[in-house]
Amino acid sequence: MGDSWPGRIGRAITGLFVPDACASCGGGLPRGGAGQLCATCGDRIERVVAPWCTVCGVPSSADLSGHKAGICLRSCGPRAFDEARSYGLQTGLLRDLITRLKYGQELALGEPLGRLVFAGAQEHFVVQDYEAVVPVPLHPTRQRERGFNQAFLIARPLAREARIPIVHALQRNVATTPQVGQSGESRPINVRGAFSLSPRAKEKVGKRNVLLIDDVMTTGSTAHEAARVLKRAGATRVDVITLARAP
């Protein structure tokens, strides 16, 4: 049977007085705050603060006055992406939330974490300048095992709020081992050639500004490989925004 009018009205009235819950601690939020973090939890996230590398966004204590434009401070040489930034450091609460999303199957966390990514993009970039949002894909085998792609889940709130289409422009051809635990030297080798352009994606990224989305950036090797494919497809600019930066 369909829902009765008294039932709908009752729930609406209850919703006026029962606050929504914080996606992290479960504490109360003002009405309409569903899918967000409370101020206390938000303040617990360690943000990335300047100075940082103008290319890859890694925090740096170095004097950046002599930093050559287009060259990564990590001595990685030129990067295929133009700029990369992250909302916070992969420590404490933010690390726990990412773990709960990826390995605890708490898919509802994609909404509040995606809102943080959107906030980070607004801080560092002119979001309205982008014409495509591209989540970094998982290999099909890993996606079947996990059941979802976390990069896509956090890209959805950003794309919705910014009114930019999500374009699944990349496909992962190599089931690489996780970058976590890899040495700095082996990370670029691990992802080399891992991505290719999806069928019919060239017309959606060619001559366009693209915002590449992922959950965590460590050395930037994955983002570099993904951006390299997008640039070869004709993307005018590829910037990267991630939820977290490995400290």
PyMOL commands that set and color helices and strands:
alter all, ss='L'
color gray80, all
select helices_A, chain A and resi 5-17+39-44+64-66+92-102+107-124+127-129+140-146+150-162+186-191+202-205+221-232
alter helices_A, ss='H'
color red, helices_A
select strands_A, chain A and resi 20-21+28-29+83-89+132-135+170-172+195-197+209-217+237-245
alter strands_A, ss='S'
color yellow, strands_A
deselect
rebuild
show_as cartoon
